[in-house]
């Protein structure tokens, strides 16, 4: 039996059978733990994203398409063309941007809105990358229903 560490193959004879078994056991345990924690971490990030959305975005934006706020609702924002919600107030630069929102464009926009779209009326930036990621993950889960 052999193990690969840092592109170097370590054979049973070079590192000893006991150490090799310990390395294999730790590797298996770490993999199992990661598999168990992954759904929990995703759920925690979703909850954190909802909280971050409420704190950073909720004053101007809603997830409910029927709730009118100063900014457009963000249900189904992933895959949507910027400035395309009928009846929402958009700046001319936002309407003219022809951006299709995806994770990367949202991340760039949330980091510095006026750098991506000069003249946008959105002034709130989310400089923390972890917070932006949580908000975007939350928004990914907010897809429109058949009635929206």
Number of C-alpha atoms within 10 A of each C-alpha: 9 14 16 9 8 7 7 8 11 16 14 15 10 10 12 11 14 10 11 19 14 11 13 14 12 12 12 12 12 12 12 11 11 13 11 11 12 11 11 12 12 13 13 13 20 21 16 18 22 20 17 21 22 16 10 17 18 16 12 15 20 20 19 14 17 9 10 14 15 12 17 23 20 20 20 18 23 20 12 16 16 18 21 15 16 8 9 14 16 20 14 12 15 21 16 12 15 13 17 16 17 15 18 11 14 22 19 17 20 25 18 18 20 16 12 17 17 13 14 17 16 18 10 15 16 20 13 10 13 12 19 24 22 22 27 25 19 20 22 18 12 16 14 14 8 5 5 10
